[in-house]
Amino acid sequence: YPLCALAVSDERPVSTQSTWGRGHGRGYRKEMGGDLKDAFLTLVRYIQDPITYYSETLHRAMKGLGTDDDRLIRTILSRCEIDLGAIKERYEKLHQKTLDKAIKKETSGDYEKILLALVRDP
């Protein structure tokens, strides 16, 4: 589990942009590629800032043509009773629109109503 130890044990924040390719990242960069590299970078992003990670996950689920419904549903359901309020605030700060508006734009019908009910402030 050296990858987890690297990301968690380092006293200063790990930055995929500034340390990848230098210091700790150099050895792993040569060894990793494809899915392993993606998994490592996802883990680092989550450890650095879980709220931003989930905000970006929701954005990617609704970005472009079509909606990644599985990702959208999984993310909202897994965070709705934990920290979805903070994720909504970060989403708006990063993307200059509310999560509610993004959901309204990308969904419709009962599906839209259920998602909006889940993200509504209590």
C-alpha positions, 0 to 999 in steps of 0.5 A: 500500500505504498501509494496510499501511504505516500498520499496520506503520510506527507505532511504538506498537501499533495498536488498532482500539478506540482509534485507529479513528476518530481519528488515522490511522484517520479518513481510512480510515474514511470511505473504507472500508466492507464487505469492505475495512474487514473486511480492514483490521481483520483485518490490523491484528488479525493484526499486533498479535498473531498468536497471539490472532488465530489463537486467535480464528479457531479460536474463531469456527470452532467458535462457535454452531451448526455448525462452520466446518470449512474455517476450522478445518482451514485454521487448524490445518494452517497453524499446527501446525508453527509456533506451535500450542502458543502458540495453544492456551495463548492459547485456554485463557486467553481461553476458559477451556477447552482447544482439545482440549475444544472440538474434542471438543465440535464434531467426531466420528469420524475427523475428531475423531481427526485434529484432536486428533492435530494439536493434541496436544503433540509 
